[in-house]
Amino acid sequence: SLKRSYHYSGAFQQYLPNIFTLVFTRLQSCKTMKFIRSFLVFLALFIGRHGASPVVQQIDSIQPRLFNMVLESLWVPNIQKVSGNIERKMCAIAMIKLLTDCPAMLSDTYFPAW
């Protein structure tokens, strides 16, 4: 069996701020529950594949403490609304990685969100 592995590369990294900016713009203009759930699953997948710290850094590079707003207004209130066994497992793994593998989560900025 051939296993493919995709790594977080510099080529991909240059597009992440634009991707996140587009997603946040869409969330501000038309926030639907379906889009929120899809975004949470995307974040969970990204955190699961690349780690929590790169996600936090990329989102905070757009605007300081933006990931804190994502946690407080999107992640924590809506994470239980994600449906599907695989999607829920992905979100659980992402939460574990956020809490255990990301030193920023223990800072004064993010700790109150949990």
C-alpha positions, 0 to 999 in steps of 0.5 A, spaced: 500 500 500 502 506 497 501 512 503 502 519 501 504 524 505 503 531 505 507 536 509 506 543 511 510 547 506 513 554 504 509 554 498 502 552 501 504 557 507 504 563 503 497 562 501 494 561 508 493 568 510 489 569 503 485 563 505 483 565 512 481 572 510 476 570 505 473 565 510 473 570 515 470 575 510 465 570 508 463 569 515 462 576 517 457 577 511 453 571 511 454 566 517 450 560 516 450 554 521 452 549 515 458 554 513 460 554 520 460 547 521 464 546 515 469 551 517 470 548 524 471 541 520 476 544 516 480 547 522 480 541 525 483 537 519 488 542 518 490 542 526 490 534 525 495 534 519 499 540 521 499 541 528 495 547 532 501 552 533 501 553 525 494 554 525 494 559 531 500 563 528 497 564 521 490 566 524 493 571 528 498 574 523 492 576 520 490 580 526 492 579 533 488 575 537 483 573 532 484 566 533 481 568 540 475 570 537 475 564 533 475 560 539 470 564 543 465 565 537 465 559 533 469 553 536 467 553 543 459 555 542 459 550 535 463 544 536 458 540 538 453 541 532 458 538 528 455 532 525 458 525 522 462 520 526 469 522 522 468 529 523 466 529 530 473 525 531 477 530 527 474 535 532 476 532 538 483 530 536 484 538 534 481 540 541 486 535 544 492 538 540 490 545 541 490 543 549 496 539 549 501 541 543 500 548 542 504 553 548 500 559 546 493 556 549 496 556 556 498 564 555 493 569 558 490 570 551 487 564 550 487 560 556 480 564 559 477 561 552 477 554 555 
